[in-house]
């Protein structure tokens, strides 16, 4: 059984990203691809940092009502917050999987670009993300 995918890290400036149509052929195109991956990783950190703001300002659950038998307030399910949360989670998962696929190419430049983007996003937006469950993931 022959496998065409390299199973060790390597350096190449012509590694396809996501499809054969996105294959850098020059050093400048490779640098642009790495910059794209950095920006995508920063975007992931931004989405995770914005989640608490969306929760408190946009997605307040439906009408609260008392639940005497349990001694606390219950919140009715509402479609708008549910759609917003589900959409955000879909986008976060999609961006995360795109970053994972870039790392799975085993290209050192792509791998370091993803790490650099995550570091940069956390460095710049870390204060915003400290309230989320994702702050340390």
C-alpha positions in Angstrom: 0.0 0.0 0.0 1.6 3.2 -1.1 0.8 6.5 0.6 1.6 9.8 -1.0 1.2 11.9 2.2 4.4 12.6 4.1 4.3 11.4 7.7 7.2 13.6 8.9 7.6 17.4 9.0 9.2 18.8 5.9 10.0 22.2 4.4 8.7 23.0 0.9 7.3 26.2 -0.6 5.1 24.3 -3.0 2.8 22.4 -0.6 -0.8 22.5 -1.7 -3.2 23.9 0.9 -6.8 22.6 0.9 -6.7 21.7 -2.8 -4.3 21.4 -5.8 -5.7 24.8 -7.0 -4.0 26.4 -3.9 -0.4 25.4 -4.5 2.1 28.2 -4.1 4.6 28.3 -6.9 6.7 31.2 -5.8 8.2 32.2 -2.4 5.8 35.2 -2.4 2.8 33.0 -2.8 4.0 30.7 0.0 4.5 33.7 2.2 1.0 34.8 1.4 -0.4 31.4 2.3 1.4 31.5 5.6 0.0 35.0 6.3 -3.5 33.7 5.5 -3.0 30.9 8.0 -1.8 33.4 10.7 -4.9 35.5 10.0 -7.2 32.5 10.1 -5.8 31.5 13.5 -6.2 35.0 14.8 -9.8 34.9 13.5 -10.4 31.7 15.5 -9.2 33.4 18.7 -11.3 36.5 17.9 -14.5 34.3 17.5 -13.8 32.6 20.8 -13.1 35.9 22.5 -16.4 37.4 21.2 -18.5 34.5 22.4 -19.1 35.9 26.0 -20.1 39.3 24.6 -22.6 37.6 22.3 -24.0 35.6 25.2 -24.5 38.6 27.4 -25.6 41.2 24.9 -27.2 39.4 21.9 -28.3 35.9 23.0 -30.0 36.5 26.3 -32.3 33.5 26.6 -36.0 33.8 26.4 -38.3 35.0 29.2 -37.4 33.8 32.6 -40.1 32.5 34.9 -40.1 31.2 38.5 -40.0 27.4 39.1 -41.3 27.1 42.7 -40.7 23.4 43.0 -37.0 23.8 42.4 -36.6 27.2 44.0 -34.9 28.9 41.0 -35.8 30.6 37.7 -36.2 28.6 34.5 -35.6 30.0 31.1 -37.7 29.1 28.1 -35.9 28.0 25.0 -35.8 30.7 22.3 -34.9 30.2 18.7 -32.9 33.4 18.1 -30.2 32.7 20.7 -30.2 29.0 19.7 -29.6 29.9 16.0 -26.9 32.4 17.0 -25.0 30.0 19.3 -25.3 27.1 16.7 -24.0 29.4 13.9 -21.1 30.6 16.0 -20.1 27.0 17.0 -20.4 26.0 13.3 -18.0 28.8 12.2 -15.6 28.1 15.1 -15.5 24.4 14.2 -15.1 25.1 10.5 -12.2 27.5 11.1 -10.6 25.0 13.6 -10.9 22.2 11.1 -9.3 24.3 8.3 -6.4 25.0 10.7 -6.1 21.4 11.5 -6.0 20.4 7.8 -3.2 23.0 7.3 -1.2 21.4 10.1 -1.9 17.9 8.7 0.0 18.8 5.6 3.1 18.4 7.8 4.6 21.5 6.2 6.8 23.3 8.8 5.9 26.7 7.6 2.2 26.1 7.7 2.5 24.5 11.2 4.5 27.5 12.5 2.1 29.9 10.9 -0.9 28.4 12.7 1.0 28.4 16.0 2.1 32.1 15.4 -1.5 33.0 14.6 -2.8 31.4 17.8 -0.1 33.1 19.8 -0.8 36.5 18.2 -4.5 36.1 18.7 -4.2 35.2 22.3 -1.6 37.9 22.9 -3.8 40.6 21.4 -7.2 39.3 22.4 -6.3 37.3 25.6 -8.0 39.7 27.9 -11.3 39.3 26.1 -11.0 35.6 26.0 -10.3 35.1 29.7 -14.0 34.8 30.5 -14.6 31.9 28.1 -14.4 28.2 28.5 -12.1 28.2 25.5 -9.5 30.6 27.0 -7.0 27.8 27.7 -7.7 25.5 24.8 
